[in-house]
Amino acid sequence: MTTSRGPMATRSPLPARLVVNALLGLMTLYTLVPLWWLFVSATKGEGYLYRGSPLWFSHFDLGGNLSRVFSFQDGAFSSWLANSALYSLLGAAVSTLLSVMAGFALAKYRFRGREAIFNVILASVLIPAPMFALPLFLMLAKLQLTDTYWAVLLPSFVSPFGVYLSRIYASASVPDELLEAARMDGAGEQRAFFRIALPVMTPALVTVFLFQFVSVWNNYLLPALMLNEASKLPVTVGLVQWRSEFANGVPPMLPITGAFVSLVPLLIAFVSLQRFWRSGLTAGAVK
């Protein structure tokens, strides 16, 4: 005698789903509560940061805080934002192009040592970024590039994770038959890549750009190690300097409001490009 199994048979048991949902809820709170505190704190008037509820508004003065942030020390914060934008946009753009080209080559060309190269790249993804800081500093010091824009830009041009993701996406999304058809029509390798493969790899391209943009924007250790001149500092290093100068007359609200402002470009980038990076990550997960 056969029995039919309804949809409920494939669903997870209720206690297991409750545990999973509870863990997801805790992780969400762990992520969002600090951001909410930062937003609420950035709106409080001078002298009211530690008064009242830390997670709710009181003595709203966001406009005044923003005005003080952008005018303090002759507009140093605006210079820091511009430097962060330069490092992040240029670094992410060059890194994306190099990563997509390298990932495409590793996915679609057969050559000796291909897997060994990919394994080295994959291993470098697992190495914490701070471990590269001192070797990079020593190499750039030999080249007399420390305390220059290049000291931050050159390391940001390389993204092992971007190469890894690009290879996975190219393997899954760019058919070999499409490239062969382009070659039969007389297209060279460069034209086949830029005219055929690159448009297909747009989700991966945007995903690599976004992740590298966020990584460079949030980077603190490397710029702090490489740069001395205040006019070249990114916003991360500048805000930490403000935080360490409370005794020298820097109001506590300035680094808090500055940190809130520095999050806005990241939020805009994630929201505006979400349909691309979601599909890019999904392709990598499926592969």
C-alpha positions in Angstrom: 0.0 0.0 0.0 1.4 3.3 -1.0 0.9 6.5 0.8 1.2 10.1 -0.5 3.3 12.5 1.4 2.0 16.1 1.5 4.0 19.3 1.4 4.4 19.3 5.2 6.6 16.2 4.9 9.4 18.2 3.3 9.3 21.1 5.7 11.7 21.5 8.6 10.4 20.6 12.1 8.9 23.6 13.9 11.5 23.8 16.7 14.3 23.8 14.2 12.8 26.6 12.3 12.2 28.6 15.4 15.8 28.2 16.4 17.0 29.2 13.0 14.7 32.3 13.0 15.8 33.2 16.5 19.5 33.1 15.5 18.8 35.1 12.3 16.9 37.7 14.4 19.8 38.0 16.9 22.3 38.4 14.0 20.1 41.1 12.5 19.9 43.0 15.9 23.7 42.6 16.3 24.2 44.2 12.9 21.5 46.9 13.0 21.6 48.1 16.6 25.1 49.8 16.3 24.0 51.5 13.1 20.8 52.7 14.8 22.8 54.0 17.7 25.2 55.8 15.4 22.2 57.5 13.6 20.5 58.5 16.8 23.7 59.8 18.3 24.5 61.9 15.2 21.2 63.7 15.7 21.8 64.7 19.3 22.8 68.2 20.3 26.2 69.0 21.7 26.3 67.9 25.4 23.4 65.5 25.1 25.2 62.4 23.8 25.1 60.6 27.1 21.8 62.0 28.3 18.5 60.2 27.9 18.0 56.9 26.0 21.0 55.9 23.9 18.7 54.4 21.3 16.2 57.2 20.9 16.2 60.8 19.8 16.6 63.8 22.1 17.5 67.4 21.5 17.6 66.9 17.7 20.4 68.9 16.1 21.5 66.9 13.0 21.8 70.0 10.9 24.0 71.8 13.4 26.2 68.7 13.8 26.7 68.4 10.0 27.6 72.1 9.7 30.2 71.7 12.4 31.7 68.6 10.9 32.2 70.1 7.5 33.5 73.5 8.9 35.8 72.2 11.6 39.6 72.6 10.9 38.9 74.5 7.7 36.9 71.7 6.1 39.3 68.9 6.7 36.4 66.4 6.7 35.5 67.3 3.1 39.1 66.7 2.1 39.0 63.3 3.8 35.8 62.3 2.0 37.2 63.4 -1.3 40.4 61.3 -0.7 38.3 58.3 0.3 36.2 58.7 -2.9 39.4 58.9 -5.0 41.0 55.8 -3.4 37.7 53.8 -3.5 36.4 54.7 -7.0 39.8 54.5 -8.8 41.0 51.5 -6.8 37.7 49.6 -7.3 37.5 50.4 -11.0 41.0 49.2 -11.8 40.7 46.2 -9.6 37.4 45.2 -11.2 38.9 45.3 -14.7 42.0 43.4 -13.7 40.0 40.8 -11.7 37.5 40.2 -14.5 40.2 39.8 -17.1 42.2 37.4 -14.9 39.1 35.4 -13.9 38.0 35.1 -17.5 41.4 33.9 -18.6 41.6 31.3 -15.8 38.1 30.1 -16.7 38.3 30.0 -20.5 41.9 29.4 -21.5 43.9 26.2 -21.0 47.6 26.7 -20.1 50.2 25.1 -18.0 50.0 26.1 -14.3 46.5 27.4 -14.5 45.2 25.5 -11.5 48.3 26.2 -9.5 47.8 29.9 -10.1 44.2 29.7 -9.1 45.1 27.8 -6.0 47.5 30.5 -5.0 44.9 33.2 -5.6 42.4 31.2 -3.6 44.9 30.7 -0.7 45.5 34.5 -0.7 41.8 35.1 -0.1 42.1 33.2 3.2 45.0 35.3 4.4 43.9 38.2 6.6 44.6 41.5 4.9 46.5 43.0 7.8 49.3 40.4 7.3 50.1 42.1 3.9 50.4 45.6 5.5 54.0 45.4 6.7 55.4 43.8 3.5 53.6 46.3 1.4 54.9 49.2 3.5 58.5 47.9 3.1 58.2 47.5 -0.6 56.6 50.9 -1.2 59.2 52.5 1.1 61.9 51.0 -1.1 60.2 52.6 -4.1 59.8 55.9 -2.2 56.1 55.9 -2.6 55.0 56.1 1.0 53.1 59.2 2.0 51.8 59.5 -1.6 48.4 58.6 -3.1 50.0 55.7 -4.9 50.8 54.1 -1.5 47.0 53.5 -1.0 46.0 53.1 -4.7 48.5 50.5 -5.8 47.5 47.8 -3.2 43.8 48.5 -3.9 44.3 47.5 -7.6 44.6 43.8 -6.6 41.6 41.8 -5.3 42.1 38.0 -5.0 38.5 37.6 -4.1 37.5 39.5 -7.2 39.6 37.1 -9.4 38.0 34.1 -7.7 34.5 35.4 -8.1 35.1 36.4 -11.7 36.4 32.9 -12.6 33.4 31.2 -11.0 31.0 33.6 -12.8 32.8 33.3 -16.2 32.7 29.5 -16.0 29.0 29.4 -15.2 27.7 32.2 -17.5 29.9 32.6 -20.6 29.4 29.6 -22.9 32.4 28.3 -24.8 30.1 28.1 -27.9 29.5 31.8 -27.8 33.2 32.6 -27.8 33.8 30.1 -30.6 31.1 31.7 -32.7 32.7 35.1 -32.2 36.1 33.7 -33.3 34.6 32.1 -36.4 33.1 35.5 -37.3 36.6 37.0 -37.2 36.7 38.5 -33.7 40.0 38.5 -32.0 40.5 37.6 -28.3 40.3 41.2 -27.1 37.1 41.8 -29.1 35.6 38.6 -27.9 36.2 39.5 -24.3 35.1 43.2 -24.4 32.2 42.8 -26.8 30.9 39.3 -25.9 32.1 38.1 -22.5 32.1 41.4 -20.6 28.4 42.3 -21.1 27.5 38.8 -20.0 29.6 39.2 -16.9 28.1 42.5 -15.9 26.6 41.2 -12.6 30.0 39.8 -11.5 31.7 43.0 -12.6 29.4 45.1 -10.4 29.7 42.7 -7.5 33.5 42.9 -7.6 33.4 46.7 -7.9 31.1 47.0 -5.0 33.0 44.7 -2.7 36.3 46.3 -3.5 34.8 49.8 -3.1 33.6 49.0 0.3 36.9 47.3 1.2 39.0 50.3 0.2 36.5 52.8 1.7 36.6 51.0 5.1 40.4 50.4 5.1 42.1 51.9 8.0 45.4 50.1 8.7 47.1 50.5 5.3 46.4 54.3 4.9 47.4 54.9 8.6 50.6 53.0 8.0 51.4 54.6 4.6 50.3 58.3 5.0 51.5 61.1 7.2 50.3 64.2 5.4 46.9 65.2 6.6 45.7 66.4 3.2 46.1 62.8 1.8 44.2 61.0 4.6 41.0 59.0 4.0 38.0 59.5 6.2 38.7 56.4 8.3 42.1 57.7 9.5 40.9 61.2 9.8 38.0 60.3 12.1 40.3 58.2 14.3 42.6 61.2 14.6 39.6 63.3 15.7 38.7 60.7 18.2 42.1 60.7 19.8 42.1 64.5 20.0 39.2 65.0 22.4 41.6 66.5 25.0 42.8 69.0 22.4 39.4 70.5 21.9 37.7 68.2 19.3 34.0 67.9 20.3 32.9 64.3 20.8 30.0 64.8 18.4 32.3 65.4 15.4 33.7 61.8 14.9 30.2 60.3 15.6 28.5 62.5 13.0 31.4 62.1 10.6 31.2 58.3 10.9 27.4 58.5 10.1 28.1 60.7 7.0 30.8 58.3 5.9 28.3 55.4 5.8 26.0 57.2 3.4 28.0 56.5 0.2 28.2 52.8 1.1 24.4 52.6 1.6 23.7 54.4 -1.7 26.1 52.0 -3.5 24.5 48.9 -2.0 20.9 50.0 -2.6 21.5 51.3 -6.2 23.5 48.2 -7.3 21.7 45.5 -5.4 20.1 43.7 -8.3 23.5 43.2 -9.9 25.5 42.0 -6.8 22.7 39.7 -5.7 22.8 37.9 -9.1 26.6 37.9 -9.1 26.7 36.2 -5.6 24.0 33.8 -6.6 25.9 32.6 -9.6 29.0 32.0 -7.5 27.0 30.1 -4.9 25.3 27.9 -7.5 28.7 27.1 -9.1 
